[in-house]
């Protein structure tokens, strides 16, 4: 699925160069569940941005299914994000004035499909996360766990190959955390997704097939 070769990412902050990723070489096979951990500022978010085609490395290459994300133009990267990669964030990122159904439909807006097809697929996605009866509710009328389920449905409605989750349970209590992770793990198994989760939570990390630790921009395997 992913092949990263000698990936380095350097930013300039206050006239100083900061290395967020330092010569990272990594392979993530298709269908694997991976957890990425590490201290704040260690490079987790930068690595996820590379995997999500949201940024390019300063040097080295990032390949997704043989497509070189580091060399593609902005238009092609936008298309990949719109069709191949789903994103789930800690803060849900739902549009407050749209219903759950409409929030899920927004992920299909870049695709050339009819309004009726968007509604059908969004409704099916909500059913898949256990919210088939909440499509007409605004985010403010939903619990935090339900809002995250809507966000997961929005990520999955375009039928991506990869699901990237950045602290997906960071705003949830322990019980709801477990429910959301049960959902994500079930969807990963049922759909054959490649699931990559950034988390500080060791309970989530124990669920993964593979654990990576990133510190000072360098990635190491966790036994």
C-alpha positions in Angstrom: 0.0 0.0 0.0 2.5 2.6 1.2 6.3 2.8 0.5 8.3 5.7 2.1 11.9 5.9 1.1 14.4 8.2 2.8 11.6 10.8 3.6 12.8 14.0 5.3 10.6 17.0 6.0 12.1 20.2 7.1 10.2 23.4 8.1 11.4 26.9 8.7 10.2 28.4 12.0 11.5 31.7 13.3 14.4 31.5 10.8 15.4 28.1 12.1 15.1 24.8 10.2 13.1 22.2 12.1 13.3 18.6 10.9 9.9 16.9 11.5 10.8 13.7 9.7 14.3 12.5 9.5 15.2 10.0 6.7 12.2 7.7 7.2 12.0 4.5 5.3 8.8 2.5 5.9 6.5 0.1 4.2 2.8 -0.4 5.2 1.2 -3.4 3.4 -2.4 -3.3 2.1 -5.0 -4.2 4.7 -2.8 -3.7 7.8 -3.9 -2.0 11.0 -1.1 0.3 12.2 -0.9 2.5 15.3 1.5 5.4 15.4 2.6 6.8 18.8 5.1 9.2 20.1 5.6 12.5 22.0 4.1 15.8 21.0 6.2 17.3 18.3 7.9 14.0 17.5 6.5 13.9 13.9 3.3 12.0 14.1 1.1 14.6 12.4 3.7 15.3 9.7 3.9 11.6 8.9 0.1 11.4 8.7 0.1 14.4 6.4 2.5 12.6 4.1 0.4 9.4 4.1 -2.8 11.5 3.5 -1.3 13.3 0.5 -1.7 16.6 2.4 2.0 17.5 2.2 5.1 16.6 0.3 8.5 15.7 1.7 11.5 18.0 1.4 13.4 14.9 0.1 12.7 11.3 -0.4 9.6 9.6 -1.9 6.1 8.6 -0.7 4.3 6.1 -2.8 0.7 4.9 -2.5 -0.1 1.9 -4.6 2.8 2.8 -6.9 1.6 6.4 -7.3 4.3 8.8 -6.2 2.6 11.3 -4.0 5.7 13.4 -3.7 5.7 14.0 -7.5 2.0 14.3 -8.4 0.5 17.7 -9.1 -2.1 19.3 -6.8 -5.0 18.3 -9.0 -4.1 14.6 -8.9 -3.4 14.7 -5.2 -6.8 16.3 -4.6 -8.4 13.4 -6.6 -6.6 10.8 -4.5 -7.8 12.4 -1.3 -11.3 12.6 -2.7 -11.5 8.9 -3.7 -8.8 6.8 -2.1 -8.2 8.1 1.4 -10.6 8.7 4.3 -9.8 11.0 7.2 -11.1 10.9 10.8 -10.1 13.6 13.3 -10.2 14.2 17.0 -12.5 17.2 16.7 -15.1 15.5 14.4 -15.0 18.6 12.0 -18.7 18.4 11.3 -20.5 21.4 9.8 -22.9 22.5 12.5 -25.6 23.8 10.2 -25.9 20.5 8.3 -27.6 17.4 9.4 -25.8 14.1 9.9 -26.9 13.0 6.4 -25.8 16.2 4.8 -22.5 16.1 6.5 -21.8 12.6 5.1 -22.9 13.8 1.7 -20.3 16.5 1.6 -17.6 13.9 1.1 -19.2 12.9 -2.2 -19.5 16.5 -3.5 -16.3 16.3 -5.6 -17.5 13.2 -7.3 -19.6 13.2 -10.4 -22.6 11.4 -9.1 -26.3 12.4 -8.9 -27.9 14.0 -5.8 -30.1 10.9 -5.4 -27.0 8.6 -5.4 -25.3 10.8 -2.9 -28.3 10.6 -0.6 -28.5 6.8 -1.0 -24.8 6.2 -0.3 -24.8 8.6 2.7 -27.8 6.8 4.2 -26.1 3.5 3.8 -22.9 4.8 5.4 -24.9 6.0 8.4 -26.5 2.6 8.8 -23.0 1.0 8.7 -22.0 3.0 11.8 -25.2 2.4 13.7 -26.8 5.8 13.0 -29.4 4.9 10.4 -32.1 6.7 12.5 -30.1 9.9 13.1 -29.7 11.2 9.6 -31.9 14.3 10.1 -30.2 15.3 13.4 -27.8 18.3 13.6 -24.4 17.7 15.3 -25.6 19.7 18.3 -28.3 17.1 18.8 -25.9 14.2 18.9 -23.5 12.9 21.6 -19.7 13.1 21.1 -19.6 9.4 20.2 -22.5 9.8 17.7 -20.7 12.8 16.1 -17.6 10.7 15.7 -19.7 8.0 14.1 -21.0 10.6 11.6 -17.4 11.6 10.9 -16.5 7.9 10.3 -19.4 7.5 8.0 -18.3 10.6 6.1 -14.8 9.1 5.7 -16.2 5.8 4.5 -18.9 6.9 2.2 -16.5 7.3 -0.7 -15.3 3.7 -0.2 -11.6 4.5 0.3 -8.7 2.0 0.4 -7.1 3.8 3.4 -8.6 5.3 6.6 -6.3 7.7 8.5 -7.5 8.5 12.0 -5.8 11.2 14.0 -6.6 10.8 17.8 -10.1 9.6 16.9 -11.1 9.0 20.5 -9.2 12.0 22.1 -12.4 13.8 23.0 -14.3 10.8 24.2 -14.8 9.0 27.6 -13.4 5.5 28.1 -16.6 3.7 27.4 -17.3 5.6 24.2 -13.6 5.3 23.2 -14.0 1.5 23.3 -17.2 1.6 21.2 -15.6 3.8 18.5 -12.5 1.5 18.4 -14.7 -1.5 18.2 -16.5 0.1 15.2 -13.3 1.1 13.5 -11.8 -2.3 14.0 -14.9 -4.0 12.7 -15.0 -1.8 9.6 -11.3 -2.5 9.0 -11.9 -6.2 9.1 -15.1 -6.2 7.1 -13.9 -3.8 4.3 -10.3 -4.9 4.1 -9.2 -1.3 4.7 -5.7 -0.2 5.5 -6.3 1.5 8.9 -3.6 3.9 10.4 -4.4 5.5 13.8 -2.3 8.1 15.6 -3.0 7.9 19.3 -1.5 8.6 22.7 -3.8 5.9 24.2 -2.0 2.6 25.0 -5.3 0.7 25.2 -5.9 1.6 21.5 -2.3 0.7 20.6 -2.7 -2.8 21.9 -5.4 -3.5 19.4 -3.2 -2.9 16.4 -1.4 -5.5 14.2 1.6 -3.2 14.1 2.9 -0.4 16.3 5.2 2.3 15.3 6.9 4.9 17.6 8.1 8.2 16.2 10.4 10.5 18.1 12.6 13.3 16.8 11.3 12.5 13.3 12.6 8.9 13.3 10.3 5.9 13.2 10.9 2.6 15.1 8.9 -0.6 15.3 7.5 -1.5 18.7 7.7 -5.2 19.5 
